[in-house]
Amino acid sequence: KTLPERQVEKAALLKCDTTESKNALVPIYKRSPDMTKSPMTKSEQLLRIDDHDFTMRPAFGGPPIPVGVDVQVESLDTISEVDMDFTMTLYLRHYWKDERLSFPSTNNQSMTFDSRLVKKIWVPDMFFVHSKRSFIHDTTTDNVMLRVYPDGNVLYSLRVTVTAMCNMDLSRFPLDTQTCSLEIESYAYTDDDLMLYWKKGNESLNTDDRISLSQFLIQKFHTTTKLAFYSSTGWYNRLYIHFTLRRHIFFFLLQTYFPATLMVMLSWVSFWIDRRAVPARVPLGITTVLTMSTIITGVNASMPRVSYIKAVDIYLWVSFVFVFLSVIEYAAVNYLSTVQERKERKLRERLPCTCGIGNPDEMMIDPQITGYGSMDVNTTGNYGMPENGGRQERMLAQVALNDPQIASQVKPSRGYVNIWIDTHAIDKYSRVVFPGAYILFNIIYWSIYS
């Protein structure tokens, strides 16, 4: 051999000697001879997957196989009144025994697998009744776990998010309490083949203490079991998860009830405004009516179109009626005032000249002549009457009718006292009647729905 070839062989031998010397210093640990952990044994060979027909349920032809279920609720995400559904994320666990999956083990250790083995063996075909959407989480891999014990007991767990239907009664909205249910059932196996049950009764349902909702207070969770019948296939075991929700009222007090109440109280301000101030009273009434209409529209826009009356509808529509009646009240006052002024004008046209009445001012303040006491003069004032001598003309007309000589020259009539309608009194009565009636309505309303 040439000199370079001999040098290469010498370097290779030196490297091998160094490696062997290092390996001699490293201790060697032997693992347990358990066959379940042997790297030379495939799991499918250990479980004899190819030796059995896993398209059939365990103990086919015999008694129904018991399948225990327990659930841990991870979150209750949304409650929708418009769609009448809820969304829940949960861990769904199944427990059963399949002797075909038993395997020898010296230390009774279980084997855990992911979703790849699930597709090769028999698992219960659970589904959610009345569900709209559901999926198994797959980040970062499918959230599925299969644990097999040496005696054939199996634990099958998966993480699911489901959106299911919830029939809500909104007749007491937003002072309502709703009860929703999540229903679990076998799709293919009747109660003759599969017996579905809660593994630990009510203790089979666990919830996270941190679960909370913005609009609801979760009062309680509980479980039940029933049989469901289908005319074409038979009876099935069905598991129920019930949860009761009570709606928080504070949000609706701020957004709906308080604004509606303030609009009603604002409409009462017009009762203290002079009836002649049309530009002040008319816009005030129209503004409150339109604002109430906007509140009603906004509430109904976020609600389903149900065919019955809700509690919030009663409150808003009664408030709307109070606001509307305040506008009607001013229309009535204005109309009666106009009618009164026409009658006074006609009466003045029929009266002769009052120039012959001596010192009419003194006669006006004499209660024996005019029929008005000093209290009437002070309280009525000029409110609701023309400022430029309007009240004086009314007094003179009354005095003229009380004078026999002048009254004989006037055509027979019912007299001024019967003609005069105190339109100011309508506003005074409204100041008491409207608030009193609205307070009474609130007492009745909150006593019924609280």
C-alpha positions, 0 to 999 in steps of 0.5 A, a space after each residue: 500500500 502507498 504511504 497515504 493509504 497507510 496513514 488513513 488506516 492508522 487514523 481510523 483504527 485510532 478513532 475506533 479505539 478512542 470510542 470503545 474506551 469511552 463506551 466502556 466508562 458509561 454504565 448500562 441500565 436495563 429497563 423492566 421487561 414489561 411487554 407493554 413498554 417493549 420498543 420491539 412490540 407494536 401496540 396494534 399487535 399487543 392489542 390484537 387489532 387485526 384478530 377482531 372485528 371492531 365494527 361490532 360492539 363488545 359482547 355482540 348478541 349478549 346483554 347491552 354494554 354499559 357505557 358510563 359518561 362524565 362531563 367537565 364543562 370548561 366554558 359557557 361561551 354565549 347565550 343568544 336570545 335571537 337564535 335561541 341557542 347556547 355554546 358550550 365547551 366541554 370534556 366528554 369522557 366515556 367508560 366501557 369494557 371491551 375484552 377484545 382490547 385486554 392485554 398481558 401486563 406484569 405491573 397493570 399499567 395502562 396504555 394511552 393513545 391518540 386519535 389514530 387508534 380510535 379509528 381502528 376500534 369500536 367506540 360509542 357513537 355519541 351525538 348531541 341532540 338538537 345541536 346546530 354546530 359542534 366540532 372536536 378541537 384540533 389544535 395542535 393535534 386532535 384533542 382526543 385521548 384513548 386509554 386502555 387498561 390490561 383488563 379491557 377497560 377503556 377511557 375515551 375522552 375528547 374536547 368538544 365545542 357544541 352549539 345547541 338549541 335552547 327554547 326560551 320563554 321571553 314573556 318575563 324578559 328581562 326579568 326572566 330565568 331560563 333553563 337550557 339543556 344539553 342532550 347526549 344520546 347514542 345515534 345507532 344503538 338502542 337500549 337493547 345494545 347500549 346502556 348509557 348512564 351517568 358514571 357517578 350520578 350528579 357528581 359526573 358533572 363538573 364545572 369550572 368555578 371561573 365560568 361567568 356570563 355578562 348577562 346571566 348568573 349561572 344558578 346551578 347545573 344538574 343531570 338527569 337520564 331519560 328514555 327517548 322513543 323514535 317510532 321507526 327505530 325504538 328506545 334510546 338512553 338519553 343523558 341531560 345536562 341542565 343549567 339554570 340562568 338568571 338574567 342580570 337586570 342592571 344593564 337593562 335598568 340603565 339602557 331601557 327602564 331609566 331612559 323611558 322613565 325620564 322621558 315620561 317625567 320630562 313630558 310632565 314639564 309641559 304642565 307647568 308651561 303657560 298654555 299660550 307658549 305653543 312653541 315650548 309645549 308642542 316640541 317638548 311633547 313631540 320630542 318625548 314621543 319620538 324618543 320613546 319610539 326610538 327606545 322601543 325600536 332599539 329594544 325590539 331590534 335585538 330580540 327575536 320576533 316572538 308572537 307574545 308580549 314581553 315584560 319590557 314591552 309592557 313597561 315601554 308601551 305604557 310609558 309611551 301612552 303616558 307621553 302621548 297622553 301628555 301631548 293630548 292633554 295640551 291639545 285639549 287645553 288649547 282647544 278648550 281655550 280657543 272655544 272659550 275665547 270665541 264664546 267670550 267674544 260673542 258675549 262681548 258683542 251682545 253686551 251694551 257699552 259698559 261706560 255707564 258702570 261706575 268705577 268698574 275696578 271697585 266693582 270687580 274686587 267686590 265679592 258681593 257683586 262679582 261673585 269672585 273672592 279675594 282668594 280667586 283674584 290672587 290665585 288665578 292671576 293672569 295665567 291662561 288669560 289675555 294680559 291686556 285687560 282680558 281678565 278685566 273684560 271677563 269681570 265686566 261681562 260678569 258684572 254686566 250680566 248681574 246688573 238687571 238693567 243691562 241684563 234685560 237688554 241681552 238675549 237670554 243665555 246661560 250666563 258667563 259662569 256656565 260659559 267659562 271653562 277653567 282651562 288652567 285647572 286641567 293642567 293643575 289636575 294633570 300635575 297630580 293625576 299623571 305622576 300618581 298614575 305612573 307611580 301606581 303602575 310602577 308599583 304593580 309592575 315591579 311587584 309582579 315581575 320582580 
